[in-house]
Amino acid sequence: MVSNIRYPTLYDFNIFRQKNFLYLVLIVICMGIVLLNIEISLLFMFIFYVLAGPLSNMKAVRKKFYDAKDRDLPAGKKG
């Protein structure tokens, strides 16, 4: 099945960029939760992945709509 909706990939994930200590703590907590409740965690990860594509698509369409709307307004007016 082919879809026009773009889904996130791991190719865009840069593991070597500078990170905050809070991110490390959150990752450790999330991995602990996943290891304790594998079935429920897999369900939520699947749901998140399925919804990530359409939500990012809606965000891009919304941004395009508001950018076009702002260009159509006369100078000095915001709507």
C-alpha positions in Angstrom: 0.0 0.0 0.0 1.3 3.4 -0.9 0.6 6.6 1.0 1.3 10.3 0.3 1.8 11.0 4.0 5.4 11.2 5.1 6.3 9.3 8.2 9.3 10.0 10.4 12.5 7.9 9.8 15.6 7.2 11.8 17.7 8.7 9.0 16.8 12.2 10.2 17.8 11.4 13.8 21.2 12.8 14.7 22.5 11.0 17.8 25.8 13.0 18.0 24.3 16.4 18.5 24.7 18.0 21.9 22.0 17.0 24.4 20.8 18.0 27.7 21.1 15.8 30.8 17.3 15.9 31.1 17.0 14.0 27.8 19.2 11.3 29.2 17.1 10.9 32.3 13.9 10.8 30.2 15.3 8.2 27.9 16.3 6.0 30.8 12.8 6.3 32.4 11.1 5.6 29.1 13.3 2.5 28.5 12.4 1.3 32.1 8.7 1.7 31.4 9.1 -0.2 28.1 10.9 -3.0 29.8 8.3 -3.3 32.5 5.2 -3.2 30.2 6.3 -4.4 26.8 2.9 -5.2 25.4 1.3 -1.9 26.4 4.4 0.1 25.4 4.5 -1.5 22.0 0.8 -0.6 21.6 1.4 3.1 22.5 4.6 3.2 20.3 2.6 1.9 17.3 -0.3 4.3 17.9 2.2 7.2 18.2 3.9 6.2 15.0 0.6 5.8 13.1 -0.5 9.3 14.3 2.8 11.0 13.7 2.5 11.1 9.9 -0.9 12.6 9.6 -0.3 15.1 12.5 2.9 16.4 10.9 1.1 16.6 7.6 -1.7 18.6 9.1 0.9 20.9 10.8 2.6 21.6 7.5 -0.7 22.2 5.7 -1.8 24.6 8.5 1.5 26.5 8.3 1.2 26.8 4.5 -2.4 28.1 4.9 -1.5 30.7 7.5 1.6 31.8 5.5 -0.5 32.2 2.4 -3.2 34.1 4.4 -0.6 36.5 5.8 0.8 37.2 2.3 -2.7 38.1 1.0 -3.3 40.8 3.7 -2.4 44.4 2.9 0.8 45.8 4.4 0.6 46.7 8.1 -2.4 44.5 8.9 -2.3 41.2 10.7 -5.4 38.9 10.8 
